Amino acid sequence: MSSRQAASVMAEAPQLADALLGGGLPSAAFHHLCAAGASYHQDAVAERHLSLAQAAAPGHAAVLIAYYRYYFYKGRLAEALHIARLCLAKAAADNGLPPDWRQVAAGDAAFGHYDALLPRFFLFVLKGYAYLQMRLGNLEEGEAAVRKLLELDPGDKIGARVLLAVIQRRGEADDD
């Protein structure tokens, strides 16, 4: 990923917050998220800006998303998983859902409505969590999260079946 692409990815977080997660991102946090994106190729500088954004807007979804993307694109998957867990907790709280994703039921939120942005955010976070679990070799946990996604989103608008197919193919390869 080029530094220009990284800056674009990081800079999307504040707009995502305004469009999706209620806004309220302080200008200092916005500035630091943009600076983190611009300095993506310099780990220490980017991480300092992410930390300053977090200090300016503790627990804000835009900051969490920026951290997640930063760690994910850097290949630091265990750290991305930690942030995914924080995002899951935030998404559950923002939706009034049980804190344990395993306890969430299809009727707890408008998961099937495209314009229900907070429930969709929960689904996308759970999908990211499932994917990371799979990449880190935690296939049972990943599969459980994927199956929960399909329970909450039976029409599979977010594409969880692709992850399930990967898990199933892996099992077939083990049988050979």
VOKE-391248 format. One record per residue (C-alpha): x, y, z; residue in three letters. Coordinates in steps of 0.25 Angstrom, whole numbers, plus 5000, padded with zeros to 4 digits. Layout:
// residues N
XYZALA
...
***
This chain:
// residues 176
500050005000MET
500650144996SER
500650255006SER
499650324998ARG
498650204999GLN
498950195014ALA
498650345016ALA
497350325008SER
496950205017VAL
497350275030MET
496650405025ALA
495350325023GLU
495150295037ALA
494650435041PRO
493650435029GLN
493150295033LEU
492950345047ALA
492050465042ASP
491350375032ALA
491150255041LEU
491450265055LEU
490950395060GLY
492050495057GLY
492650575069GLY
494050545065LEU
494950665071PRO
495750745061SER
497050705068ALA
496650555066ALA
496350575052PHE
497650655050HIS
498450535056HIS
497750425048LEU
498050505035CYS
499550515040ALA
499550365043ALA
499050335029GLY
500150425023ALA
501250365031SER
500750225030TYR
502150175025HIS
502750235037GLN
502250145048ASP
502750225060ALA
502150355055VAL
500850285050ALA
500650215064GLU
500950345071ARG
499850415063HIS
498850305066LEU
499150305080SER
498950455080LEU
497650435073ALA
497250335083GLN
497550435094ALA
496750545088ALA
495550455085ALA
495650335095PRO
494850215089GLY
494350285077HIS
493950195066ALA
494750265056ALA
496050255064VAL
495750105066LEU
495550085051ILE
496850155048ALA
497650075058TYR
496949945052TYR
497349985038ARG
498750025042TYR
499049895049TYR
498349805038PHE
499049875027TYR
500349865034LYS
500149715036GLY
500049725051ARG
498849635052LEU
498849605067ALA
498849755070GLU
497749775059ALA
496949665067LEU
497049735080HIS
496449865073ILE
495449775067ALA
495049735081ARG
494949875085LEU
494049915073CYS
493149795076LEU
492949845090ALA
492649985085LYS
491749935074ALA
490949845083ALA
490849965093ALA
490450065083ASP
489349965078ASN
488849925092GLY
489349785089LEU
489849685099PRO
491349705101PRO
491649555097ASP
491449545082TRP
491049405084ARG
489749455091GLN
489249545080VAL
488049505074ALA
487449535060ALA
486349615066GLY
487249705075ASP
487449805064ALA
487049835049ALA
488249755044PHE
487449725031GLY
487249875027HIS
488249935018TYR
488050075024ASP
488150025038ALA
489650075039LEU
489950035054LEU
489449895053PRO
490249885040ARG
491449935047PHE
491349825057PHE
491249725046LEU
492449775039PHE
493249775052VAL
492849635055LEU
493249595040LYS
494649655043GLY
494749585056TYR
494449455049ALA
495449475038TYR
496549515048LEU
496249395056GLN
496349305044MET
497649375039ARG
498249345053LEU
497849205053GLY
496749205062ASN
495749135053LEU
494749095063GLU
494549235068GLU
494549295054GLY
493549195049GLU
492649225061ALA
492649365058ALA
492349345043VAL
491149255047ARG
490649365056LYS
490749465045LEU
489949365036LEU
488949355047GLU
488849505048LEU
488949535033ASP
488249415027PRO
488249485013GLY
489749495015ASP
489849645010LYS
491249655016ILE
491849535010GLY
492049435022ALA
491849315013ARG
493149335007VAL
493849325020LEU
493049195023LEU
493449135010ALA
494949165013VAL
494749095026ILE
494048975019GLN
495048965008ARG
496148965019ARG
495448845025GLY
495348775012GLU
496848795010ALA
497148725023ASP
496348605019ASP
497248575007ASP
***
